[in-house]
Amino acid sequence: MNILMLSIIVLLYLFIIGFLAILAFRQTKSASDYMIAGRTIHPYVMAISYGATFISTSAIVGFGGAAAIFGMGILWLTFLNIFVGIFIAFVFLGKRTRLMGLNLNAHTFPEFLGNRYQSTFLQGVTGLLIFVAMPLYASVVLMGGTQFIAEVLAVDYNVALFFFTMIIAIYVIMGGLKGVMYTDAFQGSVMFIGMAILLVMTYSQLGGITTAHQKLTDMAPTAIKIFGAKGHTGWTSFPSFGSEYWWTLVSTIILGVGIGVLAQPQLVVRFMTVKSSRELNRAVLVGGIFIFMMTGVAFIVGSLSNVYFAGHPDFGNISLLAADKRVDNIIPLYINTAMPAWFTAIFMVTLLSAAMSTLSSQFHAMGTSIGRDVYEKWAHGKGASIIITKFGILVAILVSLLLAWGLPLFFEGGTAIIARGTAIFFGLCASAFLPMFVGGLFSKKINKAGALAGFWTGFLVSFFWLFFVHIKESQPLLLCKALFGVDSLAQGTMWTVVDPLVIAMPLAIVATIIGNKFGKSLPEDHLKSCFYGIKSK
């Protein structure tokens, strides 16, 4: 009966997704429709699509699992997600991005940057970086959805991965951004309902709000016994200042994702899909509530899962967390053992929605980066850019599929692959893109030389730090070991746990300012065109 119920729910879900994909396909008539949804998207659809793209299985499974390790301190990321990712993004950056994107006739994030700084090279190289780096983020989102499907249906991970990927591929390639945003809005609504039910049922399972949180607080001695050497002080308190866990929680998880959201290519393009700034104002409240429910619930439930597992050692126990080897399995294990069968079916659809909404946007962003930014603009390809875009989407899907298959094997026994892969990509985007993006929106003085200096500095410093300093990556990647005989060039110091973002982004900002001093100012008529209808300095 459980399998029958699950099958009916999933088939109904897929039927609706198929209907929306066909609807979008019929409405997609031009390159503008395919790449930026014709700039006519409803504010509700835009807000939910933005939120559903932002919040994936990475947030629910990956960061929910991380919350089981770090505790309630991770809720600071929810605060940044709402304040930075919604309020600042929509109110201060979104309106300018929409107007300037319209003035520049930009269809993608790299095209926005390239046109703003009059550099096809900048457009091409940023598009290439997105196409090369984003599969890491896409792969960990794929892993989150696939692991839950495999856990619930008791099927092989690789089989679930293949069919899950193919379903997403069909409607992204068919409907372009309209297909992505229509399905995102539906999937986001499903996610909201699923997470709301999860929160209520978790508190019910653990004896109510006050009782559940008191039990988690009382488990502090257990946390200190297991993780105390790394700075853990309990699941309802912050890690010790300057400890390994403090640096990981603050620099990698909270700052890396909380700030990195501002420069996510698949999110920035959403601002260019609405027809006026009024739509963005209307979208702020919807987006804020959505993000609060998605991340807040995932982090609370992840932390409280410790209480459940402590009382049910047959299903799992704290030793799983102590080993730090199954972080990404904690939420699937909790849902599959603590919740009734009917909710497991509903939550499976919730996670399918979370994964598919984010992945569809990622694949679309990677495809347009190759078709529009690299092929058509940088390489001056003639015609067929939509065909190249669709081919790029297919390649991006295959690369992401390969990574999602290989990462669990390569990092076997590693920690929180899903959360870490997300943080790496968000931090890289913030370091490489954010200085020239924000500078280009607010100041006429930033020129091409400054933009390129900031881009290369942010990218190269992040690359160096990941491969040779930050031990969570440098150790399994083995390049530092092969060249220098050590796991990290900073081995034995606190720098091994400092996230690349903390170093790379400030240096990128400085490089932007210095590079700007040596470059030529952009033509005044071009700047007037960029800032038409926008106040600037």
N, C-alpha and C positions, 0 to 999 in steps of 0.2 A: 504494500500500500504506500509506503514511504517513497519507493522508487517511482511508482505511478504518479503520485502527487508531484514529485520533483520534476518528472518528465513533462507533465501538463504545464506547470509554471514556466519552465524553461522554453518550451515550444511556443507558448503564448507570448513570452518576452521576445523571442526571436522573430515571431510573426510581426509584431509591432515595429521592431527594428527594420525588418525588410520593407514594410509598408512606407516608413519614413524615408528609407534610402531611395525607393522608387519615386516617391514624391519629389525629393530633392533632385534626382536625376532628370526628371521631366522639366524642372524649373531652371536647370543649369544650361544656359544658352551661350555664354561667353566666357572669356578668360576671367573677367571681373567676377562673374557668378562663381566660377570654380575656385578662385583664389581668395576672394574677400566677400563672398556671399552677396554680391551686388550692392553692398553698403546699405541694405534696407532691413536689417534684422531687428525684430522686436526687442525692447529692453529686457523683458523677462527671459527670453531665449538667450540673449547675450550674457546676462548675469549668471544664469544657471550653467550655460556652456562654459563660461570662464571658470566658475567654481568647480564644475565637474572635470574640466581639463586639469585644473590645479590639483584637485584632490583625487588621488588614484588609489589603487591597492597598495602603493608605496606608503601612503599616509596611514591607511587603515591597517594593513598587515605588517608592513615594515616598521613604521614609526609607532604603531600600536604595540608591536613586539618590543621595540626599544623602550617604550614607557614601562613595560614590565621589568626592565632592568633599572632604568634611571628614576622611575617614579613620577610623582606629580609635578616635579620641577619642569618637565617637558611642556607643561601647559603654557609656559612663557612663549613657546613657539606659536600656540594658538593666538595669543595676543598680537604677536608680530604679523601673523598671517592676516588678521583682520585689520589692524592699524596700518601696516605697510602694504600688504598684498591687496587690500580692498580700498580702504579710505584714501591713502596717499596715491595708490596706483590709479584709481578712478578719478578722484577730484583734482589732483595736481598734475599727473602725467597723462591720464587718459584723454582729457579734453584737448590738450595740446597735440597729442599723438594723432587724434582723429582729424583735427583741422590741418595740421602740417602734412599728414599722409594724403589728405585730399588735395592740398595745394601742390604736392609733389607727384601726385598720381601714383603713389606707392601701393603695391599689391602684396608685398612681403616685408618682414622686418629687415632683412639685408638690403632690399631695395630702398626702404625708408632711409637707412644710414647712407647708402651709396649716393642717392639723390641729394640728401641733405648736404653732404660734403663734396659733391660733384666728383665722385671717384668710383668708376666701375671696378677698379681693383679692390677697393674696400668692400663693395657689394659682393664680389666674387669670393673673396677670401673668408668673409663672415658666413656666406652661404655654404662654403666648403667645410668650415669648422662645424657648423650646425649639422651638416650631413654626416660628418665623420664622428662627432662626439655624442650626438643625441641617441644613437642606438644603444649606448650604455644605459641611459635613463629608461628608454623604451623596454630594454630587455629585463630590467629589474621590476618594471610594472607588469610585464608578461609573467615573470616568475611569481609575483604575488597572487595574481588571479589563478594561475595554473596550479600552484601548490594547494590552494583552497579546493579547487575542483577535484584534484587528485585525492585529497584527504577525505572529502565528503563522498565521492562516488567510488572510492577505493579502486581507482584505475591507475595505470602507469603514467607517471609524470610526463614522459615524452609524447604519449598518445594525446593526453589532454592538451599539451602545449601546441601540437600541430593543428588540431581541429579548432582550438580557441583562436589561433592566429589567422587561420583561413577565413573564419567568419568576419573578423574585423577587416581583413584585406578587401573583401568583396564590396562592402558598402562605402569604404573610403575611396577606392579607385572609381567607383561608379558616380558618386554624388558630389565629390569635391567638398569645399568648406560648408556648403549648404547641407549636404548629407551629414557632415560631422556635427554641425550645430543643432540641427533638428533632432538627431539621435541623442546628442549631449543633453538637451533640455529634458527629454523623456527619461534618460538614464539618471540625470541629476535628481529628478523628482523621486525616482525609485530609491536612490541612495538616501535621500532625506528621510523618507518613511522608514526604511530599514534601520538606519542608525538611531532614530527616535525610539523604535521598538526595542532595540538592543539595550539602550540606556535604561529604560524602564524595567526590562526583564533582568538586567544585571543587578540592579538595586533590590529587586524583589527576591532574587536568588540569594543575595548576601544579607538579607535581613533589614533592608532599608538604608537610606542615605547615611544617617548618623552612625548606625551600627557598622556599616561597611567601612567607612573611613576610619572609625576608631580601631577596628580590627587591623586595618592596614598600618596605622600608626603604631599599634602595639607590637607589630612585627619588626620594628627597627633593630632589635638585637640580632635577629636572624640575618637581616641585610648586612649589618656591620660584620658579623661573623664570616659571611661569604665574600662580600665585596669591600670590606673595610680597608684592605690594603690599597685599593684603588681610589679611596676617598668617599665611599658611600656612607651616608649617615642615616639612612632610612628612606622608605618610599614616599613619605610625606614631607620630606625636608630636602634642602639642596645639598649637593656634594660639597665636601670641604674645599674652600677656596684654593685654587692653584693645583689641585690634585689632578690625576689623569682623567677621572670621570668629570670633574668640573670643566676642564678644557674641552673634552669631547662633547659634553652637553651644550656648553655655551658657544664655542667657536664652530663646531661642525654642524650640530643639529639646529640650535636656535638661530644663530647668526647666518650660517651657511644657507639655510632654506628660507629663513625669514626675510633676508635682504635679497637673496638671489632671485626671488619671484619677480622683482621689478624688471628684470632683463630677460625673461623667458620669451623666446621668439613666438612660440605657439600661443602665448597669452597676450602679448603686445598687439598682435594682429587683430585680436578681438575688438580692440578700440576702434579699428578702422571699418568695422562692419555695420555700425549704426549710423543713422542719417543726421543726428544732431546731438549737441552736448546735453540737451535735456534728457535724452535716453540714458546717458551715463549717470546723471543725477538720480534718476528713478531706479537705476540698477544697483546703487550702493547698498541700500537697505537689504534688498533681496540677497545680494552677494555676501554681505556681512553675516546675516543669519545663517545662510547655507554653510559658510566656512566654520562658523562657531559650532554648528551641529556635527559637521564632519570630523574636524580635527579634535574638538573638545571631547566628544564622545569616545573616539578611538583611543585617546590618551588616558582618559579616566578608566575606561574598561580595561585597557592594557595594564595599568597600574593595579587595579583591583583584582585582576586575574590571579595575583599572588595569594590573595585571601582564599579564593576558590581552590587553587591547587594545593595549598597548605592543608585544607580540610578534605581533600580527595586524592591522596597519594597514589591510588590505583591508576588514575588517569594521567598524572604528571606531578612532579614535585619541584621544589626549589633547586634540586640538583641539576635539573635541566637548565635553569638560568645560571647557576653557578658555573657550569661547564661553558656557558656562553657560546654554545654551538648550535642551538635550535631557536634562536631569537625569532626568525621568520616563520617558525611553525607555531608560535605561542597562540596567536589569535585564531588560526584555523583549529588548533587543538581545543581551545576554550569553547569555541562555538559548537564544535562537533560533540563535545562531552557535557557541557553545562546547559545547553539550550535544548528545548524539545525539537523533535524531528521536523515539525511544520515550520518552525522558525529557521532551522538550518536551510531548508529549501528557499525561504524568502531571502535569507542573508546571502545565499549563493548568488541569487540574482542581483543583490545589492553590490557584491564584489565584482560580478561580471560587468555591471554598469560602471563601477568605478574604474575598472581596468580598461574597458572598451572606450569610454569617453576620453580618457587621457591618451591612450594609444592611437586612436583615430586622429587626434589633433597632432600628435608627434609625427605620425607617418605623413600626414598632409604637409606639415612644416618641412620635413626632410625632402619630400618630393618637390615642393615648390622651390626649395633652395637650389636643387640641382637644375630643374627645368627653367625656372625664371631667372634666377640669380647667376648661376654658373654658366649654363648653356646659352641662354638668350642674351643676357647683358654682358657678362664678362668675356665669353668666348665668341660673342657676336654671331650665334647660330641663327640660321634663317628658317623661320616657320616651325611648325610642329612642336612648339614649346609645351603644349598640353600633353602631347604624346610622350615627350621626354619626362614631363612631370609625373605622369602615371607610371612610366618605367622606373623613375627614381623612387617612387613610393614602393614599388614592388621590390627593388633592391634593398631599400631601407628595412622592409618587413623581413626579408630573408636574412639580413645581417643581424637584426634584433633577435630573430628566431634562433640563429646559431649561438649568439651570446647567451640567451636564456637557457639554452641546452648546456652550454659549456661552463658557465660561471659556477653553478652548484658543484661541478666536479673539480674545477680549478681551485675554488675557495672552500673546499670541503673542510669542515671544522673551523671555518672562519666566523667572524662575528657580523651579524646584521647586514648581509649583503644588500638587501633591498634598500634599507635606509641609507646605507653608506653610498651606494651608487647614485641615489637621488641627490644627496648632499654634494657629491663631487660635481655633478652636472650643474646644479644650481650655483655653486660657488664659482665654477669656471665661467658661467654666463655673467655673473655679477662682476667678476674681475676683468673680463675681456670686453664686455659690451656696455656696462652701466655708466662709466665715466663719459664716454662719447655720446651715449644716448641721452642722458639727463642734461649734459652740457649743450648738446645740440638743440634740445627743446627750449632751454631758457636763455641762452646767450648767442648773440650773433658773432661773438669774438672767437669762438672755437673754430679752428680751421682744419683742413685735411691732415696736415702734419701732426697736429695735436691728437687728432682722433686715431691715427695710425700708431703713434707712439704709445698711447694708452692701451690700444688693442694688443699690440705685440708684447708689451710689458706684462699686462695682465695674463695673457695666454702662456708666455714662456715661464714666468715665475710660478704660475700654478702647475705647469708641467714638471718643472724641476722639483718643486716641493712634493708633489705626489710620488714621483719616482725615486727621489733620493733623500727625503727628510721625514715626511709623515709616515710613521712606521706601519700604520694600518694598511697602507697601500704599498709602500716601498718594500716591505718584507715579503708579501706573497708575489709581487711582480718580479722579484729576483734580479732586476737589472743592477741595482746598487751593490748587491752581493757579488754579482759576476765581475763588476768593474773595480770595486774597492774592497771587497772581502768583508763588508759589514752590512747589516740590515738597513741602517740609516747613517748618513753622514753626521747626524747630530746625536748618535746613540749615547745614552747615558745622561741626556739633558732633557729639560721640559719641552724643547722645540719639537721633539718627536710626536707630541700629542697636540700641537697647535695646528689648526686647520689652515690649508693654503689660502683661503679667503682673507684671513686676518693679515697675512703678509702681502698677498698679491694685489688686492684692491687698493689699499693705500698707496702702494708703489705705482699702480696704474694711474691713479688720480694725479700724483706728482709728475709722472711722465707726460700725461696729457697737458698739464700746465707748462712744463718745460718745452715740450715739442711744439706747443702753440707759439712760443716766442720766436722760433726759427722758421715757421711756415708763413706762406703768403695769405693775406686775408682773402676771403671769398668775395666775388663780385657783388657790389651793392644791389644791383638789380635782382640777382639770384636770392640774396638774403631777404629782400622785400617780398619776393614771391613766396619764400619759405614761411615767413612770419606774417603773411597777409591775414588780418583778423586776429592776430595773437600779440599780446604785449610782450616785450623783450627788452633786454639790456644790450 
